[in-house]
């Protein structure tokens, strides 16, 4: 079953990535500029703490460059 909304979002995401040469930094910058120029008010929520249970439930070691914390 195809979800037309999901397909439209994916098409927009792929177009944005192509326009920014798949550079995540450029994509982020463009999205920030679009948000700032939209005239809408955006809410920034504080980060939620990571519970010990969630860390313990992850499978296998995490790659050091992922930015995630892995306790031994």
Secondary structure, 3 states (H helix, E strand, C coil): CCCHHHHHHHHHHHHHHHHCCCCHHHHHHHHHHHHHHCCCCCCCCCCCCCCHHHHHHCCCCCCHHHCCCCCC
